[in-house]
Amino acid sequence: MKKWKWLLLSGLGILLVLALALPADAAGHKYVGAAKCKMCHNSPAKGAQFTQWSESKHATAFATLASEESKKAAEAKGIADPQKAAECLKCHVTGHGSPAEMLGEKYKAEEGVTCEACHGAGADYATMAIMKDKAKAMEAGLTEITEAVCKTCHNPESPTFKEFDFAKATAATAHPNPQKAAGK
């Protein structure tokens, strides 16, 4: 292979790796916060996804960092305050570390691990016209739930890590829309 072709191909490979590794906001999508998701995803007829999330450990992920157990784990790692430490917040707060301009006016770090941690920063897909068309939603930043997405936080780097079973975890956190399942 000619040298210039190899350089081009290796350059494209590097770009692909970078694109896959970058957070959702790197594509220019802003975080809107869980309240925006609640507007459409809390109807019992549609599966009450917001309520399911609000009753989950993900919703209390930031608050958990204030617990005595978290403070002890942080202290063992030389961290004074887990609610202020980037190494804790990167997994306990959706969008942590993103530039301020990528955080919408209703975004709140205190919401913990919100819908957007798993589904991607939502400012560009959070409209009915886009959400009703999966291809458009994906183009606008909606992401598929994958084991790799979950393992960005559920991994041995966490001081409280327990073996992660993707199939079991997704079954436990599933929040389907019964109307979609019925073809409505």
N, CA, C and O of each residue as an XYZ file, in Angstrom:
736
protein
N       0.860     -1.178      0.000
C       0.000      0.000      0.000
C       0.898      1.231      0.000
O       1.906      1.280      0.705
N       0.526      2.205     -0.786
C       1.302      3.435     -0.824
C       1.237      4.116      0.531
O       0.238      4.037      1.246
N       2.334      4.789      0.864
C       2.435      5.425      2.173
C       1.294      6.410      2.443
O       0.772      6.432      3.557
N       0.893      7.220      1.468
C      -0.159      8.205      1.702
C      -1.496      7.547      1.983
O      -2.291      8.070      2.764
N      -1.761      6.382      1.344
C      -3.018      5.668      1.606
C      -3.021      5.142      3.041
O      -4.037      5.222      3.731
N      -1.885      4.603      3.488
C      -1.790      4.075      4.840
C      -1.996      5.201      5.849
O      -2.705      5.023      6.839
N      -1.381      6.360      5.605
C      -1.553      7.499      6.507
C      -3.004      7.943      6.561
O      -3.520      8.256      7.634
N      -3.663      7.973      5.411
C      -5.066      8.361      5.360
C      -5.918      7.372      6.147
O      -6.749      7.769      6.963
N      -5.707      6.083      5.897
C      -6.486      5.066      6.598
C      -6.215      5.089      8.094
O      -7.149      4.985      8.889
N      -4.960      5.223      8.490
C      -4.671      5.249      9.925
C      -5.255      6.517     10.557
O      -5.726      6.482     11.694
N      -5.225      7.626      9.832
C      -5.828      8.862     10.332
C      -7.320      8.718     10.525
O      -7.861      9.192     11.524
N      -8.003      8.065      9.579
C      -9.444      7.830      9.715
C      -9.734      6.914     10.888
O     -10.722      7.099     11.599
N      -8.874      5.928     11.091
C      -9.040      5.024     12.230
C      -8.929      5.770     13.545
O      -9.703      5.523     14.470
N      -7.969      6.682     13.633
C      -7.794      7.481     14.850
C      -9.019      8.362     15.065
O      -9.509      8.483     16.187
N      -9.515      8.976     13.992
C     -10.713      9.803     14.117
C     -11.902      8.981     14.592
O     -12.681      9.446     15.424
N     -12.052      7.772     14.076
C     -13.155      6.908     14.489
C     -13.033      6.557     15.962
O     -14.024      6.607     16.691
N     -11.845      6.205     16.407
C     -11.639      5.886     17.816
C     -11.958      7.100     18.677
O     -12.621      6.965     19.706
N     -11.499      8.284     18.278
C     -11.793      9.492     19.042
C     -13.284      9.772     19.083
O     -13.816     10.134     20.132
N     -13.961      9.611     17.963
C     -15.407      9.876     17.916
C     -16.158      8.932     18.836
O     -17.118      9.342     19.488
N     -15.740      7.684     18.901
C     -16.423      6.727     19.770
C     -16.135      6.987     21.236
O     -16.962      6.672     22.092
N     -14.982      7.556     21.539
C     -14.588      7.762     22.929
C     -15.081      9.078     23.507
O     -15.131      9.235     24.727
N     -15.446     10.022     22.655
C     -15.851     11.331     23.145
C     -17.239     11.302     23.766
O     -18.095     10.540     23.318
N     -17.479     12.121     24.792
C     -18.818     12.176     25.376
C     -19.815     12.761     24.390
O     -19.433     13.379     23.397
N     -21.096     12.560     24.674
C     -22.158     13.011     23.773
C     -22.062     14.497     23.472
O     -22.371     14.915     22.356
N     -21.641     15.307     24.440
C     -21.593     16.740     24.208
C     -20.526     17.132     23.188
O     -20.572     18.231     22.637
N     -19.572     16.245     22.935
C     -18.531     16.556     21.967
C     -19.107     16.726     20.571
O     -18.502     17.391     19.730
N     -20.246     16.146     20.317
C     -20.892     16.287     19.022
C     -21.737     17.556     18.972
O     -22.400     17.814     17.967
N     -21.726     18.340     20.023
C     -22.460     19.597     20.049
C     -23.840     19.500     20.657
O     -24.603     20.465     20.603
N     -24.176     18.379     21.225
C     -25.489     18.209     21.836
C     -25.436     18.665     23.292
O     -24.528     18.290     24.034
N     -26.403     19.465     23.690
C     -26.456     19.982     25.056
C     -27.284     19.064     25.947
O     -28.198     18.379     25.488
N     -26.940     19.070     27.229
C     -27.705     18.347     28.239
C     -28.864     19.232     28.681
O     -28.682     20.425     28.922
N     -30.047     18.651     28.788
C     -31.232     19.428     29.153
C     -31.748     19.129     30.551
O     -32.526     19.914     31.093
N     -31.341     18.025     31.148
C     -31.805     17.664     32.477
C     -33.043     16.786     32.453
O     -33.780     16.752     31.468
N     -33.259     16.086     33.537
C     -34.334     15.100     33.633
C     -35.731     15.712     33.533
O     -36.653     15.058     33.047
N     -35.899     16.939     33.978
C     -37.230     17.567     33.929
C     -37.748     17.651     32.492
O     -38.949     17.516     32.258
N     -36.862     17.870     31.543
C     -37.266     17.932     30.137
C     -37.762     16.555     29.672
O     -38.732     16.467     28.919
N     -37.110     15.502     30.114
C     -37.529     14.147     29.746
C     -38.896     13.814     30.364
O     -39.726     13.141     29.753
N     -39.100     14.302     31.580
C     -40.336     14.025     32.314
C     -41.574     14.473     31.546
O     -42.625     13.838     31.634
N     -41.455     15.552     30.803
C     -42.604     16.111     30.082
C     -43.305     15.052     29.221
O     -44.533     15.041     29.136
N     -42.550     14.183     28.598
C     -43.143     13.177     27.700
C     -43.019     11.751     28.215
O     -43.718     10.856     27.739
N     -42.142     11.533     29.176
C     -41.856     10.161     29.601
C     -42.304      9.865     31.022
O     -41.603      9.180     31.767
N     -43.480     10.381     31.404
C     -43.969     10.065     32.740
C     -45.415      9.588     32.757
O     -45.962      9.308     33.824
N     -46.019      9.494     31.621
C     -47.393      9.021     31.549
C     -47.436      7.515     31.832
O     -46.678      6.758     31.225
N     -48.307      7.069     32.738
C     -48.424      5.628     32.996
C     -48.745      4.835     31.719
O     -48.278      3.708     31.554
N     -49.530      5.416     30.835
C     -49.876      4.729     29.586
C     -48.660      4.494     28.707
O     -48.626      3.557     27.909
N     -47.642      5.371     28.865
C     -46.415      5.239     28.069
C     -45.286      4.562     28.842
O     -44.173      4.453     28.327
N     -45.547      4.111     30.051
C     -44.550      3.378     30.815
C     -43.944      4.101     31.995
O     -43.149      3.514     32.729
N     -44.293      5.355     32.199
C     -43.815      6.137     33.350
C     -42.302      6.010     33.555
O     -41.843      5.762     34.670
N     -41.543      6.179     32.492
C     -40.092      6.033     32.566
C     -39.458      7.004     33.564
O     -38.530      6.634     34.284
N     -39.949      8.229     33.610
C     -39.374      9.202     34.540
C     -39.555      8.739     35.986
O     -38.622      8.815     36.785
N     -40.736      8.268     36.317
C     -40.985      7.783     37.678
C     -40.064      6.605     37.996
O     -39.515      6.524     39.095
N     -39.897      5.702     37.046
C     -39.004      4.563     37.270
C     -37.585      5.043     37.547
O     -36.921      4.549     38.459
N     -37.122      6.015     36.751
C     -35.780      6.553     36.972
C     -35.712      7.241     38.342
O     -34.758      7.024     39.089
N     -36.703      8.060     38.678
C     -36.648      8.840     39.923
C     -36.627      7.952     41.166
O     -36.220      8.395     42.240
N     -37.058      6.720     41.023
C     -37.050      5.769     42.143
C     -35.838      4.842     42.099
O     -35.753      3.890     42.875
N     -34.904      5.118     41.195
C     -33.747      4.243     41.010
C     -32.499      4.771     41.720
O     -32.463      5.912     42.180
N     -31.488      3.922     41.799
C     -30.199      4.328     42.363
C     -29.518      5.367     41.476
O     -28.750      6.193     41.969
N     -29.789      5.332     40.183
C     -29.201      6.333     39.293
C     -29.648      7.739     39.706
O     -28.843      8.671     39.701
N     -30.904      7.893     40.058
C     -31.436      9.214     40.427
C     -30.803      9.753     41.707
O     -30.744     10.967     41.902
N     -30.339      8.879     42.565
C     -29.735      9.315     43.830
C     -28.211      9.185     43.820
O     -27.575      9.241     44.873
N     -27.633      9.013     42.643
C     -26.188      8.797     42.545
C     -25.373      9.946     43.144
O     -24.373      9.704     43.820
N     -25.790     11.190     42.903
C     -25.061     12.325     43.475
C     -25.238     12.350     44.989
O     -24.261     12.508     45.722
N     -26.455     12.199     45.461
C     -26.733     12.216     46.902
C     -25.974     11.102     47.627
O     -25.550     11.274     48.769
N     -25.809      9.974     46.964
C     -25.087      8.840     47.549
C     -23.666      9.232     47.948
O     -23.115      8.700     48.911
N     -23.086     10.157     47.209
C     -21.716     10.577     47.511
C     -21.602     11.278     48.864
O     -20.494     11.445     49.373
N     -22.716     11.689     49.450
C     -22.706     12.322     50.768
C     -22.839     11.302     51.895
O     -22.765     11.665     53.069
N     -23.033     10.032     51.550
C     -23.210      9.004     52.578
C     -21.884      8.706     53.293
O     -20.803      8.970     52.767
N     -21.995      8.161     54.480
C     -20.797      7.801     55.251
C     -19.969      6.758     54.507
O     -18.740      6.820     54.516
N     -20.634      5.806     53.867
C     -19.920      4.769     53.105
C     -19.095      5.394     51.982
O     -17.944      5.015     51.767
N     -19.690      6.356     51.266
C     -18.971      7.032     50.175
C     -17.821      7.867     50.710
O     -16.746      7.906     50.112
N     -18.041      8.523     51.817
C     -16.976      9.341     52.401
C     -15.799      8.472     52.837
O     -14.645      8.872     52.683
N     -16.082      7.279     53.383
C     -15.009      6.358     53.782
C     -14.262      5.843     52.560
O     -13.033      5.772     52.570
N     -14.987      5.484     51.515
C     -14.353      5.005     50.279
C     -13.490      6.107     49.670
O     -12.393      5.844     49.176
N     -13.988      7.333     49.707
C     -13.236      8.467     49.168
C     -11.979      8.721     49.996
O     -10.899      8.948     49.449
N     -12.128      8.681     51.298
C     -10.989      8.919     52.183
C      -9.882      7.897     51.925
O      -8.700      8.241     51.941
N     -10.266      6.644     51.689
C      -9.292      5.592     51.396
C      -8.529      5.871     50.102
O      -7.413      5.385     49.918
N      -9.127      6.648     49.215
C      -8.491      7.017     47.938
C      -7.832      8.396     48.019
O      -7.314      8.892     47.019
N      -7.848      9.020     49.205
C      -7.238     10.339     49.357
C      -8.119     11.475     48.867
O      -7.625     12.551     48.528
N      -9.421     11.236     48.829
C     -10.376     12.244     48.350
C     -11.084     12.851     49.553
O     -11.673     12.133     50.362
N     -11.027     14.173     49.668
C     -11.620     14.858     50.822
C     -13.145     14.880     50.771
O     -13.797     14.590     51.775
N     -13.721     15.218     49.626
C     -15.178     15.338     49.503
C     -15.629     14.704     48.192
O     -15.402     15.276     47.126
N     -16.261     13.535     48.247
C     -16.660     12.871     47.009
C     -17.666     13.660     46.171
O     -17.750     13.450     44.961
N     -18.424     14.559     46.786
C     -19.383     15.362     46.024
C     -18.712     16.515     45.282
O     -19.376     17.263     44.564
N     -17.415     16.659     45.451
C     -16.679     17.702     44.740
C     -15.528     17.139     43.906
O     -14.874     17.879     43.171
N     -15.283     15.860     44.015
C     -14.138     15.240     43.342
C     -14.503     14.743     41.943
O     -15.444     13.969     41.768
N     -13.748     15.197     40.966
C     -14.008     14.809     39.571
C     -13.999     13.301     39.388
O     -14.793     12.768     38.612
N     -13.108     12.601     40.094
C     -13.039     11.156     39.931
C     -14.298     10.436     40.423
O     -14.539      9.290     40.042
N     -15.091     11.084     41.252
C     -16.381     10.523     41.687
C     -17.522     11.060     40.814
O     -18.401     10.313     40.385
N     -17.485     12.357     40.564
C     -18.566     13.014     39.822
C     -18.680     12.524     38.384
O     -19.770     12.558     37.812
N     -17.592     12.075     37.792
C     -17.652     11.636     36.394
C     -18.646     10.497     36.201
O     -19.168     10.314     35.101
N     -18.915      9.727     37.259
C     -19.888      8.634     37.165
C     -21.172      8.906     37.934
O     -22.186      8.254     37.685
N     -21.150      9.834     38.843
C     -22.320     10.094     39.684
C     -23.145     11.295     39.227
O     -24.193     11.588     39.803
N     -22.667     11.996     38.180
C     -23.378     13.168     37.658
C     -23.320     13.156     36.134
O     -22.238     13.220     35.552
N     -24.450     13.076     35.507
C     -24.514     13.127     34.047
C     -23.936     14.449     33.545
O     -24.268     15.518     34.056
N     -23.077     14.359     32.548
C     -22.523     15.553     31.930
C     -21.404     16.215     32.701
O     -20.920     17.273     32.300
N     -20.975     15.605     33.819
C     -19.900     16.224     34.598
C     -18.659     16.382     33.719
O     -18.289     15.477     32.971
N     -18.038     17.531     33.825
C     -16.831     17.808     33.064
C     -17.101     18.442     31.712
O     -16.169     18.848     31.017
N     -18.370     18.530     31.333
C     -18.723     19.173     30.072
C     -18.592     20.683     30.215
O     -18.777     21.222     31.306
N     -18.274     21.363     29.123
C     -18.209     22.828     29.185
C     -19.567     23.401     29.614
O     -20.613     22.831     29.304
N     -19.542     24.509     30.314
C     -20.769     25.137     30.827
C     -21.792     25.393     29.732
O     -22.993     25.270     29.972
N     -21.338     25.745     28.535
C     -22.284     26.032     27.451
C     -23.012     24.779     26.955
O     -23.974     24.889     26.194
N     -22.570     23.602     27.373
C     -23.233     22.361     26.981
C     -24.285     21.921     28.007
O     -24.957     20.907     27.819
N     -24.417     22.679     29.071
C     -25.370     22.362     30.130
C     -26.540     23.339     30.045
O     -26.384     24.532     30.306
N     -27.699     22.830     29.682
C     -28.885     23.669     29.526
C     -29.308     24.322     30.826
O     -28.821     23.966     31.899
N     -30.216     25.278     30.726
C     -30.627     26.058     31.898
C     -31.341     25.215     32.957
O     -31.370     25.603     34.125
N     -31.915     24.078     32.578
C     -32.608     23.227     33.557
C     -31.755     22.045     34.009
O     -32.202     21.234     34.821
N     -30.552     21.942     33.500
C     -29.619     20.892     33.902
C     -29.254     21.080     35.369
O     -28.975     22.197     35.806
N     -29.257     19.987     36.128
C     -28.893     20.050     37.543
C     -27.996     18.862     37.879
O     -28.391     17.709     37.705
N     -26.813     19.141     38.352
C     -25.888     18.082     38.751
C     -26.505     17.213     39.848
O     -26.237     16.014     39.915
N     -27.330     17.816     40.705
C     -27.939     17.096     41.824
C     -28.884     15.981     41.372
O     -29.270     15.132     42.176
N     -29.259     15.979     40.090
C     -30.146     14.919     39.590
C     -29.422     13.588     39.453
O     -30.059     12.557     39.234
N     -28.107     13.598     39.578
C     -27.340     12.355     39.517
C     -27.190     11.832     38.107
O     -26.881     12.579     37.179
N     -27.412     10.542     37.958
C     -27.269      9.877     36.666
C     -28.643      9.867     36.006
O     -29.507      9.053     36.330
N     -28.813     10.787     35.080
C     -30.118     10.986     34.445
C     -30.249     10.195     33.152
O     -29.346      9.457     32.757
N     -31.369     10.365     32.519
C     -31.684      9.735     31.238
C     -30.560      9.960     30.225
O     -30.213      9.065     29.454
N     -30.005     11.160     30.242
C     -29.006     11.539     29.254
C     -27.666     10.826     29.438
O     -26.862     10.800     28.506
N     -27.407     10.255     30.594
C     -26.180      9.489     30.785
C     -26.200      8.248     29.904
O     -25.165      7.824     29.390
N     -27.363      7.680     29.738
C     -27.519      6.458     28.948
C     -27.989      6.733     27.518
O     -27.581      6.047     26.581
N     -28.838      7.726     27.363
C     -29.471      7.986     26.072
C     -28.837      9.120     25.281
O     -29.258      9.388     24.156
N     -27.832      9.795     25.840
C     -27.163     10.884     25.146
C     -27.772     12.236     25.474
O     -28.949     12.338     25.817
N     -26.951     13.270     25.365
C     -27.403     14.640     25.629
C     -28.589     14.953     24.724
O     -28.518     14.755     23.510
N     -29.686     15.443     25.317
C     -30.969     15.456     24.633
C     -31.493     16.715     23.988
O     -32.595     16.692     23.441
N     -30.767     17.803     24.022
C     -31.333     19.054     23.511
C     -31.794     18.960     22.065
O     -32.773     19.603     21.686
N     -31.107     18.176     21.258
C     -31.438     18.124     19.833
C     -32.429     17.024     19.453
O     -32.929     17.009     18.328
N     -32.713     16.117     20.366
C     -33.711     15.092     20.034
C     -34.949     15.163     20.922
O     -35.861     14.352     20.761
N     -35.001     16.091     21.832
C     -36.100     16.175     22.797
C     -37.312     16.930     22.267
O     -37.844     17.811     22.942
N     -37.740     16.590     21.075
C     -38.983     17.157     20.532
C     -39.800     16.002     19.963
O     -39.242     14.992     19.533
N     -41.094     16.150     19.963
C     -41.975     15.082     19.464
C     -41.674     14.744     18.009
O     -41.669     13.570     17.639
N     -41.426     15.743     17.189
C     -41.184     15.510     15.769
C     -39.967     14.621     15.549
O     -39.949     13.796     14.635
N     -38.959     14.791     16.382
C     -37.745     13.983     16.232
C     -37.874     12.653     16.960
O     -37.489     11.619     16.414
N     -38.402     12.652     18.170
C     -38.492     11.418     18.951
C     -39.371     10.356     18.295
O     -39.167      9.164     18.523
N     -40.325     10.760     17.500
C     -41.203      9.786     16.837
C     -40.504      9.081     15.678
O     -41.026      8.098     15.153
N     -39.343      9.563     15.275
C     -38.579      8.986     14.180
C     -37.209      8.581     14.734
O     -36.343      9.434     14.931
N     -37.016      7.293     14.982
C     -35.794      6.835     15.635
C     -34.550      7.253     14.861
O     -33.559      7.651     15.473
N     -34.573      7.175     13.545
C     -33.404      7.554     12.756
C     -33.064      9.024     12.974
O     -31.896      9.374     13.142
N     -34.080      9.882     12.971
C     -33.843     11.313     13.220
C     -33.320     11.528     14.632
O     -32.416     12.337     14.846
N     -33.880     10.812     15.593
C     -33.444     10.952     16.986
C     -31.982     10.524     17.134
O     -31.211     11.172     17.842
N     -31.607      9.439     16.469
C     -30.220      8.976     16.532
C     -29.286     10.019     15.897
O     -28.203     10.278     16.421
N     -29.690     10.600     14.800
C     -28.889     11.648     14.153
C     -28.758     12.866     15.063
O     -27.767     13.593     14.990
N     -29.741     13.089     15.909
C     -29.765     14.258     16.794
C     -29.153     13.985     18.170
O     -29.264     14.817     19.070
N     -28.510     12.834     18.339
C     -27.793     12.576     19.585
C     -28.307     11.460     20.460
O     -27.635     11.092     21.423
N     -29.481     10.896     20.167
C     -29.977      9.768     20.954
C     -29.012      8.601     20.755
O     -28.617      8.308     19.627
N     -28.639      7.945     21.830
C     -27.703      6.831     21.722
C     -28.358      5.532     22.168
O     -29.286      5.525     22.976
N     -27.858      4.448     21.626
C     -28.317      3.117     22.011
C     -27.661      2.742     23.340
O     -26.535      3.146     23.627
N     -28.372      1.979     24.126
C     -27.806      1.474     25.370
C     -26.940      0.275     25.005
O     -27.416     -0.697     24.419
N     -25.669      0.360     25.359
C     -24.745     -0.742     25.089
C     -23.989     -1.077     26.369
O     -23.964     -0.292     27.316
N     -23.391     -2.224     26.378
C     -22.589     -2.616     27.523
C     -21.427     -1.637     27.720
O     -21.062     -1.324     28.854
N     -20.851     -1.158     26.623
C     -19.740     -0.207     26.707
C     -20.177      1.092     27.383
O     -19.416      1.665     28.164
N     -21.389      1.562     27.094
C     -21.900      2.778     27.737
C     -21.975      2.549     29.245
O     -21.513      3.383     30.024
N     -22.548      1.437     29.652
C     -22.688      1.145     31.086
C     -21.326      1.013     31.770
O     -21.127      1.474     32.894
N     -20.397      0.373     31.063
C     -19.093      0.105     31.671
C     -18.187      1.323     31.744
O     -17.076      1.229     32.266
N     -18.635      2.466     31.233
C     -17.832      3.669     31.454
C     -17.828      4.009     32.941
O     -16.908      4.667     33.426
N     -18.854      3.562     33.666
C     -18.916      3.777     35.119
C     -18.903      2.468     35.906
O     -18.251      2.374     36.946
N     -19.604      1.483     35.423
C     -19.690      0.201     36.130
C     -18.475     -0.647     35.773
O     -18.558     -1.588     34.985
N     -17.331     -0.280     36.384
C     -16.076     -0.953     36.085
C     -15.199     -0.997     37.334
O     -15.519     -0.352     38.332
N     -14.103     -1.745     37.294
C     -13.244     -1.903     38.478
C     -12.613     -0.611     39.000
O     -12.064     -0.607     40.102
N     -12.676      0.473     38.246
C     -12.144      1.748     38.722
C     -12.952      2.266     39.918
O     -12.427      3.018     40.739
N     -14.216      1.870     40.018
C     -15.070      2.289     41.124
C     -14.641      1.576     42.403
O     -14.427      0.364     42.391
N     -14.514      2.311     43.503
C     -14.105      1.663     44.751
C     -15.159      0.700     45.311
O     -14.843     -0.119     46.174
N     -16.385      0.786     44.840
C     -17.437     -0.129     45.328
C     -17.883     -1.099     44.223
O     -18.980     -1.653     44.284
N     -17.032     -1.296     43.225
C     -17.383     -2.144     42.082
C     -17.693     -3.578     42.501
O     -16.983     -4.202     43.290
N     -18.782     -4.058     41.936
C     -19.149     -5.468     42.038
C     -19.277     -5.946     40.597
O     -19.606     -5.148     39.718
N     -19.032     -7.193     40.337
C     -19.091     -7.691     38.964
C     -20.330     -7.154     38.258
O     -21.420     -7.142     38.830
N     -20.162     -6.711     37.015
C     -21.251     -6.104     36.268
C     -21.799     -7.095     35.247
O     -21.058     -7.610     34.410
N     -23.088     -7.353     35.321
C     -23.777     -8.245     34.382
C     -24.729     -7.382     33.557
O     -25.794     -6.991     34.034
N     -24.338     -7.089     32.323
C     -25.097     -6.192     31.457
C     -26.536     -6.657     31.269
O     -27.461     -5.853     31.380
N     -26.738     -7.934     30.987
C     -28.098     -8.443     30.750
C     -28.963     -8.267     32.005
O     -30.116     -7.845     31.913
N     -28.419     -8.582     33.144
C     -29.164     -8.439     34.399
C     -29.443     -6.956     34.704
O     -30.541     -6.596     35.130
N     -28.444     -6.119     34.482
C     -28.604     -4.691     34.763
C     -29.647     -4.054     33.851
O     -30.473     -3.265     34.310
N     -29.616     -4.389     32.573
C     -30.595     -3.784     31.668
C     -31.994     -4.316     31.935
O     -32.973     -3.594     31.747
N     -32.104     -5.552     32.366
C     -33.421     -6.090     32.725
C     -33.961     -5.358     33.966
O     -35.153     -5.062     34.050
N     -33.081     -5.074     34.912
C     -33.492     -4.407     36.149
C     -33.849     -2.942     35.926
O     -34.656     -2.384     36.670
N     -33.257     -2.310     34.908
C     -33.505     -0.897     34.656
C     -34.388     -0.659     33.431
O     -34.575      0.484     33.013
N     -34.921     -1.715     32.866
C     -35.767     -1.580     31.667
C     -36.964     -0.680     31.953
O     -37.552     -0.728     33.033
N     -37.306      0.128     30.982
C     -38.439      1.033     31.127
C     -39.108      1.221     29.752
O     -39.106      2.310     29.179
N     -39.672      0.128     29.255
C     -40.280      0.176     27.917
C     -41.560      1.011     27.860
O     -42.229      1.241     28.868
N     -41.865      1.445     26.667
C     -43.100      2.153     26.405
C     -44.116      1.122     25.902
O     -43.972      0.628     24.784
N     -45.135      0.786     26.694
C     -46.102     -0.242     26.271
C     -46.851      0.120     24.993
O     -47.298     -0.765     24.265
N     -46.990      1.411     24.718
C     -47.679      1.811     23.487
C     -46.827      1.453     22.269
O     -47.365      1.042     21.240
N     -45.517      1.605     22.373
C     -44.637      1.225     21.253
C     -44.653     -0.270     21.066
O     -44.661     -0.756     19.935
N     -44.657     -1.011     22.164
C     -44.693     -2.470     22.074
C     -45.990     -2.944     21.413
O     -46.011     -3.977     20.745
N     -47.052     -2.194     21.602
C     -48.345     -2.539     21.008
C     -48.490     -1.992     19.578
O     -49.515     -2.187     18.925
N     -47.425     -1.295     19.106
C     -47.452     -0.765     17.758
C     -48.216      0.535     17.586
O     -48.616      0.877     16.473
N     -48.421      1.260     18.671
C     -49.175      2.531     18.597
C     -48.248      3.682     18.318
O     -48.695      4.825     18.221
